[in-house]
């Protein structure tokens, strides 16, 4: 698959350049990108697997709208996948991995101090991916990273809406601190608290009600049993 074509199409969907609900032909997209149909079709198949577009027989490909329910499903998956992965990462990470996490955390701190939301988001995403990669499962890291695009496609963020940039940084420090201490259970719990808090804030924000008033079916632990 042509990575440049995939990145270009994903960015166009996330930015809204390819607007939700719109229908596009593979040939038109290929012409716009200056490539053949094959890499465009392969990239669209990948985006369809990620729930970003849908092929419609004899019509083309439609860009899908992200719903509040989609967001709930994304965070449910993140909890099920990131929490045990964080526990495993803490057990396997080496000195170089811990150093990289500390570097990314410092970059997040600097972004918050500079009031640079984009830089903070960029390093936030890299921090999570570094944790997942430290678990030893690169496919999982790529899959969870792709889930974040669903949130981006809706164009929503908790930054400055539900919490400050400093608040976001502090939640990541709790994860980093436990990983550096070699506390696998503590690291997993800190990651669960962070992802769950983000879900609660974002879903309440998107539903237009107060936090705590939204029914969020995210009560599964990483062992697959209810916490309530």
C-alpha positions in Angstrom: 0.0 0.0 0.0 1.2 3.5 -0.8 1.6 5.1 2.6 1.6 8.7 1.1 -1.8 8.1 -0.4 -3.2 6.6 2.8 -1.9 9.5 4.8 -3.3 12.0 2.4 -6.8 10.5 2.3 -6.9 10.0 6.1 -5.9 13.6 6.6 -8.5 14.8 4.1 -11.2 12.9 6.0 -10.1 14.1 9.5 -9.8 17.7 8.4 -13.2 17.7 6.7 -11.8 18.4 3.3 -13.7 15.2 2.4 -16.8 16.1 4.3 -19.0 13.6 6.2 -21.7 12.2 4.1 -20.1 13.1 0.7 -19.7 10.5 -2.0 -16.5 10.2 -4.1 -15.3 8.0 -6.9 -12.0 6.2 -6.8 -11.0 7.7 -10.1 -11.7 11.3 -9.1 -9.6 10.9 -5.9 -6.8 9.2 -7.9 -6.8 12.1 -10.3 -6.7 14.7 -7.5 -3.8 12.9 -5.9 -2.0 12.3 -9.2 -1.8 8.5 -8.8 -3.4 5.4 -10.3 -6.6 3.9 -9.0 -4.9 0.9 -7.3 -3.2 2.7 -4.4 -6.3 4.8 -3.8 -8.5 1.8 -3.7 -6.2 0.0 -1.3 -6.0 3.1 1.0 -9.8 3.4 0.9 -10.2 -0.3 1.9 -8.0 0.4 4.9 -10.0 3.4 5.8 -13.2 1.4 5.4 -11.8 -1.2 7.9 -11.3 1.7 10.3 -14.9 2.9 9.9 -14.0 6.1 8.2 -15.6 5.4 4.8 -18.0 3.0 3.3 -18.0 1.5 -0.2 -21.4 1.7 -2.0 -21.9 -0.6 -5.0 -21.8 1.2 -8.3 -21.7 4.6 -6.6 -18.3 5.1 -5.0 -17.1 5.6 -1.5 -18.9 7.6 1.2 -17.3 9.5 4.0 -19.0 8.4 7.3 -20.2 10.8 10.0 -18.9 10.1 13.6 -21.7 9.7 16.1 -21.7 9.9 19.9 -22.2 6.2 19.9 -19.1 5.8 17.8 -17.1 7.7 20.4 -18.4 5.5 23.1 -17.4 2.4 21.2 -13.9 3.9 20.6 -13.3 4.5 24.3 -14.7 1.1 25.2 -12.1 -0.5 22.9 -9.4 1.7 24.2 -10.1 0.6 27.8 -10.2 -3.0 26.8 -6.9 -2.8 24.9 -4.8 0.0 26.5 -5.2 -1.0 30.1 -3.7 -4.6 29.8 -1.2 -3.3 27.3 0.0 -0.7 29.8 0.5 -3.4 32.4 2.5 -5.5 30.0 4.5 -2.5 28.9 5.5 -1.7 32.4 6.8 -5.3 32.8 8.8 -5.2 29.6 10.0 -1.7 29.0 13.7 -1.0 29.1 15.7 2.0 30.1 15.6 3.5 26.6 11.8 3.1 26.5 11.4 4.8 29.9 13.7 7.6 28.6 11.5 8.1 25.5 8.4 8.3 27.6 10.0 10.9 29.9 11.0 12.9 26.8 7.5 12.8 25.4 6.1 13.8 28.7 8.5 16.8 28.9 7.4 17.8 25.4 3.8 17.7 26.6 4.7 19.9 29.5 6.4 22.5 27.3 3.4 22.5 24.9 1.1 23.2 27.8 3.4 26.0 29.1 3.4 27.5 25.6 -0.4 27.1 25.3 0.1 25.0 22.2 -2.8 22.6 22.0 -1.6 21.0 18.7 1.8 20.2 20.0 0.3 18.8 23.2 -2.0 16.6 21.2 0.8 15.5 18.9 3.0 14.4 21.9 0.0 13.0 23.8 -0.6 10.6 20.8 3.1 9.7 20.6 3.2 9.0 24.4 0.3 6.5 24.2 1.7 4.8 21.1 5.1 4.5 22.8 3.4 2.8 25.8 1.6 0.4 23.5 4.7 -0.4 21.5 6.6 -1.1 24.7 4.0 -3.9 25.3 5.6 -5.7 22.3 2.5 -5.6 20.1 3.0 -3.2 17.2 -0.2 -4.1 15.5 -2.1 -3.2 18.7 -0.3 0.1 18.8 -1.2 0.9 15.2 -4.9 -0.2 15.7 -5.4 1.9 18.9 -3.6 4.9 17.2 -6.1 4.6 14.4 -9.1 4.6 16.8 -8.1 8.2 17.8 -8.8 9.3 14.2 -12.5 8.6 14.9 -12.5 11.2 17.6 -10.5 13.7 15.4 -12.9 13.2 12.6 -15.7 14.6 14.8 -13.5 17.6 15.5 -13.9 17.6 19.2 -11.5 17.9 22.1 -11.7 18.2 25.9 -8.8 20.7 25.9 -10.1 24.1 27.1 -13.7 22.8 27.0 -13.7 20.3 29.9 -10.2 20.6 31.3 -7.0 22.6 30.9 -3.9 21.6 29.1 -2.2 21.3 32.4 -4.9 18.9 33.6 -4.2 16.6 30.6 -0.5 16.6 31.3 -1.0 15.7 34.9 -3.0 12.6 34.0 -0.2 11.4 31.8 2.3 12.0 34.7 0.4 9.5 36.8 1.0 6.8 34.1 4.6 7.8 33.6 5.3 7.8 37.3 4.0 4.2 37.8 5.8 2.9 34.8 9.1 4.4 36.0 8.5 2.9 39.4 7.9 -0.5 37.8 4.4 -0.7 39.3 2.5 -2.6 36.6 -0.9 -2.7 38.3 -0.5 1.0 39.2 0.4 1.9 35.7 -2.6 0.0 34.3 -4.9 1.7 36.8 -3.6 5.1 36.0 -4.1 4.5 32.2 -7.6 3.3 32.9 -8.4 6.4 35.0 -7.0 8.7 32.3 -8.9 7.1 29.3 -12.1 6.7 31.3 -12.0 10.4 32.4 -11.4 11.5 28.9 -14.4 9.4 27.7 -16.6 10.8 30.4 -15.7 14.4 29.7 -16.0 14.1 26.0 -19.2 12.2 25.9 -20.8 14.6 28.4 -19.6 17.5 26.3 -21.0 16.0 23.1 -24.3 15.1 24.7 -24.8 18.5 26.2 -25.3 17.3 29.7 -23.2 17.4 32.9 -20.5 14.9 33.6 -22.0 12.0 35.6 -25.4 12.4 33.8 -24.3 10.4 30.7 -24.8 6.7 30.7 -21.4 5.3 29.5 -21.2 1.6 28.9 -17.5 1.4 29.7 -17.6 -0.6 32.9 -15.5 -3.5 31.7 -12.1 -4.1 33.3 -9.2 -5.4 31.3 -10.1 -8.9 32.7 -13.5 -8.7 30.9 -15.7 -8.5 34.0 -18.0 -5.7 35.2 -16.7 -3.3 37.8 -20.3 -2.5 38.9 
